[in-house]
Amino acid sequence: MSEKNAFQRFASEQYFSGDRTLELTGTGPNERRTISREDLGFYNAVVVSAVYEFAGENIDVKSVHSFVQPLNRCIEEHPHLTVVIKDAHTEKPYYESVSNINLADHVFMLGDDEARDDDTATLEKILPPILDQPWPPSVPPWRIVVLSLPPQRGTKIPRCLIAFAFSHTIGDGIAGLAFHRTFLDACQLQTTTNEETFMFTVPRPTLPAPFDTPQTLPISWSFLLGPLIAVLLPKFIANFLGLHAAASTVDAGTWTGSPIFFNPGSLYSKIRLLEIEGPLVKKALQVSRTHDAKLTGTIHQLIVRALSKALPDRNITNFVSGTAINMRGSVGAPNYEWGLYVSGYYEAHPRVDAATGLTDAMWAAASSMTKNLAECAVTLQDQAIGLLRYAPSIRNWTLGKIGDQRDSSYEVSNLLVFDGSGEGKRSRITKMVFAQPGNTPSAPLVFNLVSVKGGSMMCAVSWQEGALGIPLEQETAFVDEIILSLRADFEGLGNIPGEPVCFDGGSLNEADAVFGLK
């Protein structure tokens, strides 16, 4: 008989003392936001996928036994993989750690018939159902989906795709990189492929405290007052006074797709992928640096150009972006620390004349945004995510978004660069894809990016079917037009004269490190 689950901690706590005073304990509300959103069916799995090459003799990519030892090591090193969520439907959800994990509940092998002619087509086919699969309540919310891939042309090195899918309630996008870092290192040490047992006894570690506590992210009265008054006043008065309950600022000319909607049982994620080869990425980095910008700031301008082309309606005068910010550096956390170390940064972008290239004004905007992202990533006071603790009911706040205008036009989440070489030479990661599902209360479009050192940058553009505010049958063509524009602009940057710079893969401590928040 298995042991009972062990209580770890509440996701967050807040309660009223007496009649009016809101007391806040030392835990953070962002976990409750992700738990409520998922329990309501508004969001399912984050997926960080990697293409592995196994040059050693101890990995059979078609045998589930090959992945037992690496998964055991991941479970040992990352306590978040051992927890389940209890009372997710209430205002006081909490985490319990399980006593045993049956890997049969977490490893899914796809048949060879799922593979397509190229890796991108394969990923576009298999990712949507992985993104949209809900989590059973009694099993820790993560899984890997494995698909063997044909060797690269001219080689016999075995390859497979490992899609690590996990609940946003237990980690952010960097957690996906942490998983693959541990998994890859464990593959280098693999000693056998005939492991028989799928049962793993959990070591019962303590779940780390959350990041977004009141002590870590203090909120000033001046920062709180605007959103608080906007909630209390009638909406037409708040609009007249220029007060906004959300962290972003949209107006009548902002494109935000359709109003927020949700039909139970019909949340469908759509996804298109764009691969930017290593040489183009290197050149884009070089050109960005000559304009005092980093690549994330430049990509925002390319997206604004693409949207300006794809949306001919001249009544659309601006776009509002949401960028998810990696806050690990602000508190001295390690690069691959597991958790929800996130906040968000919003910025408005005027519509541009897409008939011209990147103008001086757009490069100035890319440089300015780079500085703003850098400042946001090291500032602990008055972060937007800290405002969540003042919502009396995060669940009701989430539900109350249905029917509202979205708070942004698009979102960018960039995991930057992953070193796929591993500790040894037997195994390596050659390509990665970071993707999020259709997100009911989020922006209509989400751009998820990740690069492999020395290789390509993959951009996954995802959306909730019906969220773009155009006929469903036109959605894919609309997103394809945006992807073609991004591709052409990267090629245009690559054609700018100049010597290429040495690209060392960057650092996850870079101030514009960003990842999935919404």
N, C-alpha and C positions, 0 to 999 in steps of 0.2 A: 504494500500500500504506500503510495507516495505521500510525502510530507505536505502539510498545508502551506499555502503561500504565506510569505512573510511581508508584513506592512513595511513600506519604505518611507514614504512621506506623502503629504498632500501636494497636489499640483500647485496650489496656491490657496491662501486663506485670506479672507477679509470679512469683517463682521462689525456690526454696529454696537457701540457701547452706550448704554443709556438711550436718550431720545434721538440725538443728532450726530454724535461724533463717530466718524468712520475710523476704526482702528485697523491698521495694516500690519501683518506679521512680516517676518523676514523672508518671504518667498515671493516669486514673481508671477504675474498674471498671464504671460504670453503662452505658457503651457496650457492654461485653461482655455485660451482663445483657440489654440489648435485642437484641443480635445472637443470643445463644443462644436467647432466647424466640422470636424470629422464625424461626430456622433449624429449631427443633423443630416449627414450625407452630402455636404457641400464640397468635400475634398477627400481624396483617398490616399494614394501612395506617391511619395517622391521616389524617383528612380535615378540612380547613378550607375550607368552601364560601362563595362570595360571589355575590350577585345584582348584576350590573353594569348600569348604564344608560349608553348611549353617545349623547350629544346631538350629537356632531360628525358629520362626513361621511366620516371615514376608516376607520370600523369597520363591517364587514359581519359580523354575528354568526353567519351561516351559512357563512362562509368560513374555513377553517383558516389561510389566509394572513394574516388579520387579527391572529393571535396570535404570529407569528414574531418580530417586532421586540420586543414586550414580554418574550417568553421569553428572547431573547438577552440582554437587559439583566439579567434575573434571574440567568442563568447567570454573567454577568460579575461581578455583585456578590456572589454567594453561592457560595463554593467547595464547600460541602457538596453542591450539585447536580451536581457533576462526579465524584463518587467512587463506587466499587463496593467491596463487602466481599469479601475473600478469606479462605479457610480458616475460614469461619463455623462449621464443625462442630468446630473444635478449641478448645483453651484459649488460642491466640494468634492470633485473627483480626486482620486489618489492613486498612487503607484504601489503595486505589490510585486515582489520578486517571486518567481516560480522556483520550485525545488529541482525540477528536471525539465530538460528540453529534449523533445523527440525531433531529430533533424528531418524525419520524414514529413513533418508539418511545415518545413521551411525550405526544402530543396525540390525544385520542379524541373524535370528534364524535358525539353521539347524535342520532337522528332525532326529528323533531317529534312523532311518535306517543308518545314517552316523557313528554311534558308532560301534566299533569292540570289540573283546573279551578282549583286554587290552588297557590301555591308550596310550601306545607307538604306537601300530598299528593304533589307531584312529588318533593320531597326524600326523603320516606319511602319512595317506590318505588325511586328510583335509588341511594340511599346503600348499602344492604346489600351488593350485589355489588361496589361500589367498595371498601368496607371489607375484604371477604374475598378480594380478588384478590392472590395472592402475587406476589413480584418475581422476574423472571428474573435469574440471577446475573451476567450479563455487561453489564447495562445499569444506569446509575445509578437507584436505587430511588425514582423519583417520576414522577408523570404529572398532566396536567390532563384533566378530563372536561368537555366543553362541551355545553350544551343551550340552544338559543335558546328564549326565553320570549315569549309574547304581550305587547305593550305594556300598560301600566297603563290601566285604563278612562279614556277621555277624553283620551288622549295618543297620539302616534305615535312616541315615543322607543323605539328598539330596546333590547331587554333580553336578557341571557343569564345563565345560571348557569355559573360556573366553579368546579368542585370540584378543589381542589389536594390530591391524595393523595400521601403520602410515607411512607417508612419511619421509624419512631421511632429507628432506628439513626443517622440523620443530623440529627435535630432534635426539639425538643419543640413544644408547641402554639404558643408565641410565634413559632417559625420559620414557621408557617403564616401568621401575621399579617405577618411580615416579607416573605414572598413576595408577598402581596396588596398591601402598601404599595408595593413596587418595581414590580409589574405595573401597578397603577393609575396610578402616576406616569408610567410608560412609555407608557401608552395616551394620556395627555394630549399627548405629543409625537409621536404616530404620524403619519408622513408619507405612507405608501403602504399599499395593501392587496393588492398583486400581487407580493409577495415570492415568488420562485420556489424558492430553495434552502432545504431543511430541515436541511442540514448546518452545524454550528457547530463551529469550531475552538476547543478549550478553551485558555484562557490559562495553564493550569498554575499557579495560585496555590498557596500553602502552606496546608494545612488547619490551622486554629487548634488550639491545645492544648485538651484537655478541661477541664471545670470542677472535677470532683470528685477532685482529686489529694490525696495525704496532706498536702502542704504547705498546701493551701487549706482542707481539711476535716479537721483533726486529731481524733483519737479518744483520749479519756482511758481509762486502765485501768479506772476505776470504771464507765464507760459500757459498755466492752467486756465486762467480766467476767460480767455476768448472762447475755447471750445465749451467750457462749462456754461457760460451765458447763452451760447448758441443753442445748446440743448434745451435750456429752460425757457427761452423766449419762443413765441410763435415763429414759425419758419419764415414768414414773409418779413417780419421785423428783423430777424437775424440777417436775412439776405440784404435788407435795406442798409443795415449798419455794417455790412461787410464781415460778419462773424461767421465762422465755419466750424462745424462740429468735428470735421475730419482734419487730418494733418495737411492734406493737399488743398489746392485752390482751383476749382474748375469754374468756368463761366458759360454763358450761352454759346460761345464760339468754340468750346472745347469738344473734340471728338471723344466720346466715351462708349461707342458701340450701343448695344441695347440696354435698357434698364435691367437691373439685377433681377434674375428670375430663377426659380427652381421648381422642377416637376419631379416629385419622388419617383425613383426607379428609372429616370431617363437622363442621367448625367453622363454625357458622352464626351470623352476627350478626343480632340483632333490634334494631329502633330505633323509638322513638316521639318525636314532636316536640311541644313546647309553646311557643307564642309569647306573650310578655307585652308588651303594647303600651307605648310610651314613657310615656304619662301614669301608668300603673300602676307602672312602674319608678321614675319620679321620686318618686311618693308613698312607695313602699317605702324608697327611700333616705332620704327626709325622716324617716319614722317610725323607721327604724333609728337615725338620728343622735340623735333625741331620747332614745333608750335607750342611748346611748353604744356603739352597735354599727355595724358596716358590713354591707353587703348579704350578703356571703358567710356571715357568722355567722348572720344572720337566716334565710337559705335553709336552712342546716343544721337549724334548729328546725322549719321548715315540712316538711322531708323526714321528720324524726322523727315529726311529727304524722301525716303521710300514711302512713308505715309502721305506726304504731300503729293506725290505722283499718283498713288493708288486711290486717293479720295478727291475727286474733281470738284466736289461741292464747295463753292467759294464762301459759303456761310461758315465753313470750318476754318477758323482763324488761328487755332493754336492746339497744342498737344501737351498733356501733363504726364510726366514720367514718374514712376516709382522705382527707386533703386534700393535693393536690399543690401545692408551694410554689415560687414563682418566686424564685430566689436571685440574680438579676442585680444587684439593688440592694446586696447584701451585699459584692460585689466591685467595684462601680462600673462594671459593664458597661452599655452603652447599652440603651435600652428594647427595641430590635428586634435585638439581637445574636443571631446564629444559633448554636445549640448545644444542649446538654443541661444547662441551668442549673436543676436540679430537686432537690428533696428532698421528703420526705413528713412530714405531721403526723397523728397518730392521736389520737382522743378518744372516750371512751365517753359514751353518752347514755341516761339512763333512759327507759323507756317512759312515755308521757304519757297523760293522759285526753283523748282527742281530741274528746270531746263539748264541751269548753270552748274558748275562743279561746286566743291566746297569753297565758299567765299571766305574772305578775311573775317567777316562777322561770325561765320559758323566756326572757324578755328578759334576765334576769341571765346565763343560760347563753350567749346570743348575744353579750352584751357581753364575757364572760370569754373566749369562743373568739376573738373579734376580737383581743383583747390577746395571746392565745397565738399566733395566726397571725402577728401583727406581730412578736413576739419571735423566733419561729422563722425568719422571713424575713431577719433581720439577724444571726443567730447562726451562726458558722462551726464552732465546736467541737461535737462530739458530735451531728452530724446523722445521722439513721437511714441515709441513703444511703451514708455513709462506712463502715458496717459491712460492706458488700459486699466490701471489699478483703481481709477476713479469711477469706473462703470459699476453701478450697483449690481447688475446682472450681465455678465459677458455673454451668456447664452441668449438672453433676450435682445441684447445689443446686436448680436450676430443675426438673429432672426429678423430684427427690425430693418435690416438692410434690403430685404426683398421689396422690389418695386422702386427703389431709389436709383438715382443716377450713380454710375460708378465714379470712384474718386480719382481715377487716372485713365489715360489713354492706353498706356502700355507699361510693362514692368521689365526691368533688366536684372538678371541674376547671373553673375559671372564668378565661377569658381577658380579662375585664373589657370595656373599651370601645374600639372601633376608630373612628377618624375617617375616614369614607368619602368625604370631599369631594374629596380629591386636591389636586394642585398647581394645577390649572386648573378650568375650569367645564364642559369638554366631556364628561367621564366621571365617574361616581361609583358608590360601592357603597351600596346601600340596605338590605341585609340580609345577615347572615352566620350560618352554622351550623358549629359545631365538633363533631365526632363521633369516637369511638373504636370499634374493632371489639370483638366478643366476645373477652374476654381470659381465657384458661384459668386462670391462677393468681391472678386478681384477685378483687375483691369481686363479688357476684352482680349488683349494679346500679351503673352509672356515670352520673353526671349531669354533662354537659358544657355549659357556658354561655359565651355571647359576646353582646355588645351592639354596636350601631352608634350612634354619637353622634347624638342627636336622634331615634332610632328605637327599634325593638323589641329586647328581649332574647330570644334563642332558647335553649331548653333541649332538648338531645338526650339522651334516656334510652336507654342501650344495654345489652345483656346477651347473654351466650352462651346459645343455645338449650339449655335443660335445667339452667341454673345456678341457677334460683330455688327449686328444691326443691318444685315443685308440678307437677301434670300439664301437659304441653306445651300442650294445648288451652286451658288457663286463663291462660297467661302474659300474653298481650296484654291480656286483660280486667283482670288484676291490675295491670299497669303503667298502663293507662288510668285505673284507680281512683286511683292515686297522682297522676297528672297532673291529674285533676279536682280532687283535694284541693289541690294546689299552686295551681291556677288560682283556686279559691274563696278561698284564703287571701290571694293577691295582691289580689283584688278587695276582700276584707275590709279589708286595709291601706289600700286606696285610698278606702274609705268613712269612714276615721277623720277627724273634723273637723280643720281646720287649713289654713293657706295653703300652697300648693305652693312649694317652694324652686327657685331657679334651678339647673338641672343643666348643668354644663359638660363632662360626659363623663368626668370623673375623670382619673386619671393612671395610667399603667402602672407608675409607681414606688410606688403605694400598697402598703402593707405586706401587704395581704391578696391581692395579685396571685397567682393560682394557675393551674396548667394541668396538662395530662396527664402524669402520671408513670408510671402502671402500664402 
